[in-house]
Amino acid sequence: MKCTALSYRLVSQTPIKIEMVFQGQDGHIYKYSIDDDFATAAMVEYCLLAQIPMSKDARKAAHFLSDSKAAFDMVLRETTMVAAIHPGRD
């Protein structure tokens, strides 16, 4: 069934929770909640449809920067770097 999006509300940023309201062709109102996993999956799907390259092995996560902006992070590999600082040495 096709639906028309009527509204959405960001309930929480961490973890992501979005409440959405749709109206079906039959006139009924449907409410859905979207969580972190669903938001990330939606962004992955968008990237696939837009043919944006992504690594299969990357860790992917969605988060909100503000009420109107979302970000999609992909981490390929994590490394820890330790720098030794020696005062007075070049």
C-alpha positions in Angstrom: 0.0 0.0 0.0 1.3 3.5 -0.8 1.3 6.0 2.0 1.9 9.7 2.3 4.3 11.0 5.0 2.5 13.5 7.2 5.0 14.3 9.9 8.0 13.1 11.8 9.4 13.9 15.2 12.9 13.3 16.6 12.3 11.7 20.0 15.9 11.2 20.9 19.3 11.6 19.3 21.2 9.0 21.2 20.0 6.4 20.6 18.1 7.5 17.5 14.4 7.3 17.8 12.1 8.9 15.3 8.3 8.8 15.3 6.7 9.1 11.9 3.1 9.5 10.9 1.7 8.3 7.5 -1.7 8.3 5.8 -2.6 5.3 3.7 -4.6 5.3 0.5 -7.5 4.0 2.6 -7.4 7.2 4.7 -6.1 5.5 7.8 -3.3 7.1 9.9 -0.3 4.9 10.6 2.4 5.6 13.2 5.8 4.1 13.1 8.9 4.4 15.3 12.3 4.2 13.7 15.4 3.2 15.7 19.2 3.3 15.1 19.3 0.1 13.1 16.5 1.1 10.8 17.9 4.6 10.3 21.3 3.2 9.4 19.7 0.6 7.0 17.7 3.4 5.3 20.9 5.4 4.8 22.7 2.3 3.4 19.8 1.8 1.0 19.9 5.4 -0.1 23.7 5.1 -0.8 23.1 1.9 -2.8 20.3 3.5 -4.9 22.4 6.7 -5.5 25.4 4.4 -6.4 27.6 5.9 -3.6 30.5 3.5 -3.1 30.6 1.8 0.3 32.8 -0.9 1.9 31.0 -4.1 2.8 33.3 -4.5 5.8 32.9 -1.0 7.2 31.1 -0.4 10.5 28.2 1.9 9.6 26.2 4.2 11.9 23.7 7.0 11.7 23.4 9.9 14.1 21.9 13.4 14.2 24.0 16.5 14.2 20.9 18.7 14.9 17.2 18.6 14.5 17.4 18.9 10.8 20.7 17.2 9.8 21.6 13.6 9.9 25.1 12.0 9.4 26.1 8.6 8.2 29.5 7.3 9.4 31.5 4.5 7.9 34.6 3.3 9.8 36.9 1.1 7.8 39.4 0.3 10.5 40.2 1.7 13.8 43.8 2.2 15.0 45.2 3.8 18.1 48.2 6.0 17.7 50.3 7.0 20.7 52.7 10.0 20.4 55.5 10.5 22.8 56.1 14.1 23.6 59.6 15.1 24.8 59.8 18.8 25.9 62.9 20.5 24.7 63.6 18.1 21.9 63.0 18.8 18.2 
